[in-house]
């Protein structure tokens, strides 16, 4: 598991940074954010108390399937699936498929937030 650096900046600043990287004018340093949000509100939705507790539960219990995670949390599998897909898009969770099951794996232990 790793530490992830999260940045908060305006949409225009995020786009300008992406263009600079694509055009070769900027090379991201290892300590720069890898994930960007446009507001503290959007960040808070992804890393709410409930969602951080879910990540902790996944890390500690290491459920072998979404069904097992649903049992542990009391949440519906479809609800968990949507939540985990969002987390996977941000690189916070890996959804590993094996046969008919999906195993959630927490990939991040620590969050560092930098606001621009």
Secondary structure as UniProt FT lines:
FT   STRAND          2..8
FT   HELIX           11..22
FT   TURN            23..24
FT   TURN            30..31
FT   STRAND          35..37
FT   HELIX           40..46
FT   HELIX           49..61
FT   HELIX           66..73
FT   HELIX           77..89
FT   TURN            90..91
FT   STRAND          93..98
FT   TURN            99..100
FT   STRAND          101..106
FT   STRAND          108..115
//
